[in-house]
Amino acid sequence: MASGNATERLVDAAALERFVAEVFERAGAPRDEAERVADALVSADARGMTSHGVMRVPMYMKKVRAGGFKVGTKGKILRETASIILLDGEDGLGQVITWRAMEEAIRKARDAGAGIVGVLRSNHFGEGAYYALHAIKNDMIGLLTTNGSSNTPAHGGRTMVAGNLPLTVGVPTDKELPILLDMAMCASSKGKIAYAAKKGERIPPGWAVDSNGQPTDDPQKVLDGGWILPIGGYKGWGLILILDILSGVLTGARLGLEITDLFTGEPSSPQGLGHFVMAINVEAFMPVAEFKRRMDARIRSIKQSELLPGVTEILMPGERELKLERERRKNGIPLSVNVLDQIAVVAKELGVAAKLP
Amino acid sequence: MASGNATERLVDAAALERFVAEVFERAGAPRDEAERVADALVSADARGMTSHGVMRVPMYMKKVRAGGFKVGTKGKILRETASIILLDGEDGLGQVITWRAMEEAIRKARDAGAGIVGVLRSNHFGEGAYYALHAIKNDMIGLLTTNGSSNTPAHGGRTMVAGNLPLTVGVPTDKELPILLDMAMCASSKGKIAYAAKKGERIPPGWAVDSNGQPTDDPQKVLDGGWILPIGGYKGWGLILILDILSGVLTGARLGLEITDLFTGEPSSPQGLGHFVMAINVEAFMPVAEFKRRMDARIRSIKQSELLPGVTEILMPGERELKLERERRKNGIPLSVNVLDQIAVVAKELGVAAKLP
């Protein structure tokens, strides 16, 4: 199928998932691991989270083939209490390890009310929403974060000491779409800055600074040694630090500059990431149906807000992405022809017989 | 003792605490409840959190005497699992109920690894750091939030639907000061805006909007029907929504406009607040000493950052407040003579024999 844009092609989600799973299987992953990664990547594309989608297949394959991402492990439980698990990811595929972590958190939460799984020795897990949705499907609140390679200075500093860390929270609802907050703690992303630079556009105040740490609206100056700022300055930096502690310090994972960057690091080197994965069983607080009714009522009361000029609707966190997913799973996912070509090259090298859908 | 500023007086922390406790006892609070509230309020003043300090005594007394804050209850457990408690605050003193909640969370975390206490029917708890420090003293990570009366619109809206909600996280350390993040999710506070207006100063971009929802650097326009923005726009709004769900929807507390405002509401009406109070036992993940060493090392690596021009030191969240507390507990707390006079009036009405220190 061809979309209107010649640089993009509409691809069927299910067919793409089968193809990507075959690529991972050919690279040595057991069938269930291959399917897990494929599902996670294609789901991200379906929800418009392109940067966590199948465009990462060539990079992931590079890591798998060099040994930085290990196939054939779902991690190993190191410690366990009634509501806590410490999981050694054994340098496995981030999606496989993090799915396992959320499964264990849900299991703990079912019995104890809350479950927290700390993960060390893991790799890039992609889109956090994928795991939070699993908690939602189990009538639980899911919450997770991860540490990451250093691209953000402390407030007042210029040394890169922590990542632009994400927080993902999913909350089940009744008739309304679930709440699915999935955000990084900086005001923007490298992708958005690069896009603005390419288009010759200015960036909003508060997004980023130049190489001297001075505020700038010139995206090129940000790319030339500047950096993106945490939201709310010292506040966002404080939130990053907490996420870094929960996912990294508490789990025994690598910290700061010890972490191998996905892009610039040795392909053979595992990233050594830490994650913090939590499930809260709403049933411990009130009947699930009552909680869902309360959520729906809260969402509706907010959506009835008087709107600012130019705004047509109050959107809840995740609403845009979940609606997009519904549409794309039906009509296909628009993917860059360039990305598809790169995946085809990797697939051919691995001896995948099937053609890209 | 007189401080350099004639409108302020240096007051001994311990003496002030005894006096405030007597005020609450005279108003009918059992001795232990009176001491809890007094300790919480004076601690906030010691850490420079004036807006959550003894300046609230007259307002609290108004609520206590009218029945909006009830004395003589530490709340009642409604539901309990291995790691969760749902606590009915029975409209008690916010400080008493929230202290109880953190105590129960710590107890749960000691046994299960993690403890979450959801609270409903509570009142203003003041400074979140007070309870997080209790977790820290028990070698645990403490995390709490609360919902609050509506002063913030949803992203894209202009109806006030949620509070400028706080998140407090405390993390134990070894030789370094503990991490004590205690922040609200909006870019500024009403106090700071009013102060800028009084001084005739502009406010930074991104802080607030006027009554039409348009960005403004004029603090007076914010006071005249405008509002303060969440950090990072839709991101901070998303964080507020999650805090609102955890503290309010999940606990069965009042939501949004149902909540009685501390200042504008009927003094006889309980606020009906909900809180989310969590403790994580670091011992469940690794030996406490190892965790504390990792925390110290992480803090030191961050503090070694190259600094931006004009910056003399990287400060960790809570560092300024904890150092201030140490100094003020030794040398006295500077308090507004006006505030002290108001407290003296209330104390006299209640028949407190002692004089303000």
Chai-1 contact restraints between the chains, C-beta under 6 A:
chainA,res_idxA,chainB,res_idxB,connection_type,confidence,min_distance_angstrom,max_distance_angstrom,comment,restraint_id
A,T81,B,G113,contact,1.0,0.0,6.0,A-B,restraint_1
A,T81,B,A284,contact,1.0,0.0,6.0,A-B,restraint_2
A,A82,B,A82,contact,1.0,0.0,6.0,A-B,restraint_3
A,A82,B,A112,contact,1.0,0.0,6.0,A-B,restraint_4
A,S83,B,S83,contact,1.0,0.0,6.0,A-B,restraint_5
A,S83,B,A112,contact,1.0,0.0,6.0,A-B,restraint_6
A,S83,B,G113,contact,1.0,0.0,6.0,A-B,restraint_7
A,S83,B,A114,contact,1.0,0.0,6.0,A-B,restraint_8
A,I84,B,G113,contact,1.0,0.0,6.0,A-B,restraint_9
A,I84,B,A114,contact,1.0,0.0,6.0,A-B,restraint_10
A,I84,B,A284,contact,1.0,0.0,6.0,A-B,restraint_11
A,L86,B,F285,contact,1.0,0.0,6.0,A-B,restraint_12
A,A112,B,A82,contact,1.0,0.0,6.0,A-B,restraint_13
A,A112,B,S83,contact,1.0,0.0,6.0,A-B,restraint_14
A,A112,B,A112,contact,1.0,0.0,6.0,A-B,restraint_15
A,G113,B,T81,contact,1.0,0.0,6.0,A-B,restraint_16
A,G113,B,S83,contact,1.0,0.0,6.0,A-B,restraint_17
A,G113,B,I84,contact,1.0,0.0,6.0,A-B,restraint_18
A,A114,B,S83,contact,1.0,0.0,6.0,A-B,restraint_19
A,A114,B,I84,contact,1.0,0.0,6.0,A-B,restraint_20
A,A114,B,A114,contact,1.0,0.0,6.0,A-B,restraint_21
A,A114,B,I116,contact,1.0,0.0,6.0,A-B,restraint_22
A,I116,B,A114,contact,1.0,0.0,6.0,A-B,restraint_23
A,G118,B,F285,contact,1.0,0.0,6.0,A-B,restraint_24
A,A154,B,I302,contact,1.0,0.0,6.0,A-B,restraint_25
A,A154,B,S305,contact,1.0,0.0,6.0,A-B,restraint_26
A,A154,B,I314,contact,1.0,0.0,6.0,A-B,restraint_27
A,G156,B,L308,contact,1.0,0.0,6.0,A-B,restraint_28
A,G156,B,V311,contact,1.0,0.0,6.0,A-B,restraint_29
A,G156,B,I314,contact,1.0,0.0,6.0,A-B,restraint_30
A,G157,B,S305,contact,1.0,0.0,6.0,A-B,restraint_31
A,G157,B,L307,contact,1.0,0.0,6.0,A-B,restraint_32
A,G157,B,I314,contact,1.0,0.0,6.0,A-B,restraint_33
A,R158,B,E306,contact,1.0,0.0,6.0,A-B,restraint_34
A,R158,B,L308,contact,1.0,0.0,6.0,A-B,restraint_35
A,T159,B,S305,contact,1.0,0.0,6.0,A-B,restraint_36
A,T159,B,E306,contact,1.0,0.0,6.0,A-B,restraint_37
A,V161,B,I302,contact,1.0,0.0,6.0,A-B,restraint_38
A,V161,B,S305,contact,1.0,0.0,6.0,A-B,restraint_39
A,V169,B,I242,contact,1.0,0.0,6.0,A-B,restraint_40
A,V171,B,I245,contact,1.0,0.0,6.0,A-B,restraint_41
A,L181,B,G238,contact,1.0,0.0,6.0,A-B,restraint_42
A,L181,B,I242,contact,1.0,0.0,6.0,A-B,restraint_43
A,M183,B,K235,contact,1.0,0.0,6.0,A-B,restraint_44
A,A187,B,G232,contact,1.0,0.0,6.0,A-B,restraint_45
A,P205,B,P205,contact,1.0,0.0,6.0,A-B,restraint_46
A,G206,B,G206,contact,1.0,0.0,6.0,A-B,restraint_47
A,G213,B,L308,contact,1.0,0.0,6.0,A-B,restraint_48
A,I231,B,I231,contact,1.0,0.0,6.0,A-B,restraint_49
A,I231,B,G232,contact,1.0,0.0,6.0,A-B,restraint_50
A,I231,B,K235,contact,1.0,0.0,6.0,A-B,restraint_51
A,G232,B,A187,contact,1.0,0.0,6.0,A-B,restraint_52
A,G232,B,I231,contact,1.0,0.0,6.0,A-B,restraint_53
A,K235,B,M183,contact,1.0,0.0,6.0,A-B,restraint_54
A,K235,B,I231,contact,1.0,0.0,6.0,A-B,restraint_55
A,G238,B,L181,contact,1.0,0.0,6.0,A-B,restraint_56
A,G238,B,P317,contact,1.0,0.0,6.0,A-B,restraint_57
A,I242,B,V169,contact,1.0,0.0,6.0,A-B,restraint_58
A,I242,B,L181,contact,1.0,0.0,6.0,A-B,restraint_59
A,I245,B,V171,contact,1.0,0.0,6.0,A-B,restraint_60
A,V249,B,R294,contact,1.0,0.0,6.0,A-B,restraint_61
A,V249,B,M295,contact,1.0,0.0,6.0,A-B,restraint_62
A,V249,B,R298,contact,1.0,0.0,6.0,A-B,restraint_63
A,L250,B,F285,contact,1.0,0.0,6.0,A-B,restraint_64
A,G252,B,M286,contact,1.0,0.0,6.0,A-B,restraint_65
A,L255,B,R298,contact,1.0,0.0,6.0,A-B,restraint_66
A,A284,B,T81,contact,1.0,0.0,6.0,A-B,restraint_67
A,A284,B,I84,contact,1.0,0.0,6.0,A-B,restraint_68
A,F285,B,L86,contact,1.0,0.0,6.0,A-B,restraint_69
A,F285,B,G118,contact,1.0,0.0,6.0,A-B,restraint_70
A,F285,B,L250,contact,1.0,0.0,6.0,A-B,restraint_71
A,M286,B,G252,contact,1.0,0.0,6.0,A-B,restraint_72
A,R294,B,V249,contact,1.0,0.0,6.0,A-B,restraint_73
A,M295,B,V249,contact,1.0,0.0,6.0,A-B,restraint_74
A,R298,B,V249,contact,1.0,0.0,6.0,A-B,restraint_75
A,R298,B,L255,contact,1.0,0.0,6.0,A-B,restraint_76
A,I302,B,A154,contact,1.0,0.0,6.0,A-B,restraint_77
A,I302,B,V161,contact,1.0,0.0,6.0,A-B,restraint_78
A,S305,B,A154,contact,1.0,0.0,6.0,A-B,restraint_79
A,S305,B,G157,contact,1.0,0.0,6.0,A-B,restraint_80
A,S305,B,T159,contact,1.0,0.0,6.0,A-B,restraint_81
A,S305,B,V161,contact,1.0,0.0,6.0,A-B,restraint_82
A,E306,B,R158,contact,1.0,0.0,6.0,A-B,restraint_83
A,E306,B,T159,contact,1.0,0.0,6.0,A-B,restraint_84
A,L307,B,G157,contact,1.0,0.0,6.0,A-B,restraint_85
A,L308,B,G156,contact,1.0,0.0,6.0,A-B,restraint_86
A,L308,B,R158,contact,1.0,0.0,6.0,A-B,restraint_87
A,L308,B,G213,contact,1.0,0.0,6.0,A-B,restraint_88
A,V311,B,G156,contact,1.0,0.0,6.0,A-B,restraint_89
A,I314,B,A154,contact,1.0,0.0,6.0,A-B,restraint_90
A,I314,B,G156,contact,1.0,0.0,6.0,A-B,restraint_91
A,I314,B,G157,contact,1.0,0.0,6.0,A-B,restraint_92
A,P317,B,G238,contact,1.0,0.0,6.0,A-B,restraint_93
